[in-house]
Amino acid sequence: MMNNPKISIVVPVYNTEKWLKRSLDSIINQSFTDFELILVDDGSKDSSPTICDSYAALDSRVKVIHKINGGVSSARNAGIEHATGEYITFADSDDEMLPGALAEMAKFDEDVIISGILVLLQDEIREHTPQNKVYSRKEDYKHIINSHYNDACLRGPYAKSIRRTILLDNHIRFDHNLHWGEDYLFNLQLISKADSIRLIPAMTYKYYMGIGGSYKFSIDEFNYTGTIIENAISYFGNCKQAIEANRKGLYAILMCYISSHRHNQKMKLAKKILRYRIWQKFPTGRKYRSLFEISRVLFLGF
C-alpha cells in the first residue's frame, strides 16, 4: 500500500453482492492510479465481505474494514477516519465511477471540487451538471446552494473531491442519527468551511436510483429535517430557493408515505405530522401545514 495517496475513495458496503463487482471495477480501472480504496463492510449478511477481501488480496491499494452494522453514515465516518489521502471522495457500492473521473478531479487543487452526475431511474437518464465556476469568497457560497438546491450534485456525497484536512480540522462527519437528508447536511457543513470551491461540468459518477440499500423512511425523522433547514440558514443566510425546495420535497414525501398506509392508519399519522414543529419554525411553514390539511381531505379521503 502506498503512503499518502492523492485520493482516498471511501465506499460503504452493505448487502450489495449483486452490484458490488461492477462498482469496484469502475474504480480499480480508473486511468488515475494514485489512490487508495477503502471498503467499509457494514455488517453485510451476503457475500459482499468476501468480495471485498478478494479485491484487497489482488490490489494493494484496497483496504477493507469489517464492522458491526451501524448504517451508511457510520460506515462513511469509519472510512474518513482510516483515510490517508490528500483528498477524499465517496462512492456507493451499487453505483459506478465513470471513466476518467479521478483524473478529472485531480486536475484541481481547491478545497472542494464538485462534478457532474448521471442519474439512472429505470429507463430514464438525467444529467446533473454544475456550471464551470470557482468560488473563493464565503459570501458567494449561498449561490451554490440556491443554484443546485434540487440537484444530485449537491444532495449526495459522491462526485466530489474533498480536501481531507477540511473534514478533520472542522470535525465534519455524517450524522448517524439522521437517515434522510444526512448527505445534504454534510454538504452544507462542508461548503460552509471550505476556503475555495470549484464546480466542473465533467460527468464523473453514475448513480443508480432505487437499487441497493436497506433503509426505509420513518415518519418520525420528518421532525429532524428542520435541522437541515436551520443549518442552511445558519451557514448561508436565507437561501430562499433551497429552503422552499426542501419544504416541497418533504411535503411530497409525506403525502406518498401516508397514502401507502391503510385507511385506519392514515388519520393517526396525519394528526402526528400536524403536531411537528417544522410547520411553525419558518415563515412559509404555515402554508405547507394548510396545504397538507387540504390535501389529506381531497386526495387521501379523511
N, C-alpha and C positions, 0 to 999 in steps of 0.2 A: 504493500500500500504506500502510495506517495505521501510525502509530507506537505501540508499546506497547499492543497489543490486550489485552483482558481474558483471552482464552483462546487458546492455540496448540493446534491439533489436528494431531497427527503421525500420518501414515498410511504405513506401509511398503508398497511395491507391488512385486510380483514375479509376472509372467505371469498376471495376473487379468483379462484383457481381457473375459471373459465376464460378470463381475460388477462391474467397476470403476465404470461409469457409475451403476449403482444405488446403490453405496456413496457416491460423490461427491455425487450429487443429494440423498441423505438429509442430507448435511452442509450443502451450499450453501443448501438450502431451510429451514434452521432459522430459527425466529422471532427468536432471539437472533442479532444480526449482528456484534457486536464481537469478531470472531475473525480469526485467520489460519490458513490451511490449508496445512500443509507436507507435500507429497507426495514421498516418498523412493523414486525408482525404483532398485531394487537390481539393476541389470543385466538387466532384462527382455528376453526374446527375442521377445515377441509385440508387439501394437500398444499395449500399456499405456503406454509412454513418450509416444507420440503423443497418446493420450487425455489424459494428464496435462497436456501442453503446451497442448492445446486449451482446457482449463478455465482454465489460467493466463492465456491470451490474452483470455478473456472476463470474468474476475473478478480484480480487483487484489488480492484477499485471498489468492489462491492462489500459493504458491511451489512450485517444482519443483526437486528436487535429483536429478541423474543421477549414479550412482556404480557402480563395479565391484561385481559380486555378492559379498556378504560375509555374507549371512544376515539374518534378520529382526532379530536383536539389534543388529547393526552399523547397520542401517537406522534403527531407533528411536533409537539413540545419536546418529546424524547429525542426526536431527530435533531432539533435545534441544539439540544444540549451536547450531542455527540458530534456535531458538525465541526469541521476544521477549515473549511474553505473561506476564501475572502468574501465570496457571495453565497447566498443560499437561494435555491429555487425549490418549489414544491410541485409534485405531480401526484395524481391519484392512480391507484393500481388497476383501474378499469378504463383509463384513458390512454392517449398517446402523445408523445412529444414529436412534433413534426420535424422532418429532416432539416438540418442546418439551424435548429432552434438555439442551441447553446452557442454556436459560433456567432450568430446574430447578436445575442445579448452580451456576449463577451467583448464586443467591439467598444462598449461604452464604459465609463467609469463614474457615472452618477451614483448616488446612494441607492436609488430605486429605478429600475428600468421596467416599464410596463409595456407589454407587447400584445399582439392580436390573438384572438381565439376563434376557432371554428367550433360551433355548437351543432351536434347532430341529434335531432329528435325524430325518431322513426325515419321517414323518407325526406325530411326537411333538413336543409343545411343553412345555418345562419352564421354570418360573418360579423364579428365584433372587432372593429379596427380603430385603434386610437389615432388621433391626429399626430403628425410628426412635430413634436414640440418639447422644449426644455423649460423647466420651471426651477428657479433658484431663489425666489422670494416667497416666504411663507404666506404673505398676504394674498398671493396669487393661487395658492393651493386649492382654495374653495372652488375655483373654476374647474378643477379636475373632478371634484365631487359633483358639481352641477352638470358638467358635460357628460359624465358617464354614470349617472345615478341609477340607470336601469340597464347597465351594461355588464356582461360577464367579465370584461376586463377589470372591473373594479370589485365585483362581488366575490370572486374566487381568489384563492391564494396563488394559483398557478399562473403561468405565463408572465412571471415577474422574476427579476433578479434583484436580490436584496442584500445590501452590504451587511455582513453578519454583525459587525460591531454596533450597528443601529439597533438591532434586536437585543444584544447583550447589554449595552450601556443604558438602554432605556427600559429594560426588563419587559419587553414586549413579547407576549405569548398568546396563544389561543385560549379563550375562556372555556374550560371544560364543563362549566355549569350551564352553558348555552348549547343548544342543539339546533338552533335556527338563527341565522344571521351572525354566527360567530366569526365567519370569514370576513364579512363586511366590517365588523367591529375591529378585527385585527388590522385590516387595511386602513381604516380611519386612524388608528393609533400610529401605524407605520408612516403614513403620509404626513401626519402632524409633526413627527420627529425628524424626518429627513431634511437634510440641508439642500439637496438637489434631486430632482425627479425628471426622468426623460421618458416620454411616450414615443414609441416607434410603431409604424404601421405594419411591420413584418408579422406574418402569421407563424406562431411558434407552438401552438398547442391545439389538440383535438379533444374536445370534451363530449363524451357520450352521455347525454341526459337520459335518466330513467333506468340505468342499469347499475348493478352492484349496490353495495351499502346495505345497512341493516336497520337504519333509523326510521322510526315512524313519528310523525308530528304529534306532539302532545299539546292539547289546548291550553294547559296551564302556562306553557312557555310563551304564549302570546303576551302575557303581562311583563315578561322580561325584555321584550323588544323595545320598550321605552328606553332602555339603557342605550340602545344603538342610536336612537334619535337624540337623546340627551348628549351623547358623546359627539355627534355630528355638530350640534350647536356649540358645545364646549370647545371643540378643536377649531372650528372654521367659521363660527358665527352662524347666522341664519341662512343656511343653504336651502332656500325655499323649494327648489325643484326636487332636490334629493329627499327632503323630508316628506314632501307631498307624495312622491313616488313610493316611499316606504309605507305610508299610510294606505295608499291604494292597494299595494301588494298584500298587506296584512288583511285588509278588508276582503279581498278576493279569496285568500286562503281560508279565512273564517267561514265564508259562505260555502265554499266547497267542502270544508271539513264537516260542517253541521249537516249539510244536505246528504252526506253519506251515511248518516245515522238513522235509526228507526224513529218513527214519529214521536213515540213516548219519551225519547231521549233528547229530542231537539229543543223542547221548551226548557228543560233543565240546563242544557248547555248555553242557550241564549241568555237566560237570566244570569248565569255565571259571568258570561262575557260582558254584559252590560254593566257589571259592577267593577270592571277592570279600570285601573287608574289612568291608563293611557288615553282614554277618551277625554278626560278632563285636563290632562297635562299640558296640552298645546292648543293654540288658538283655534285651529280648524278641527280639533278633536270632536267637538260637539256636532259638527256637520256629519262626520262619519258615524257617530253614535246614532244620530237621527236616521241616516241612510240605512244603517243596519236594522234599526227597528222597523222601518218601512219595508225593507227587502224581506225580512223574515215573514212578514204577513203576505206580501204579494207572491213571493217565489217559494217559500217553504211551507206556507199554509197553516201558520199558527201565530 
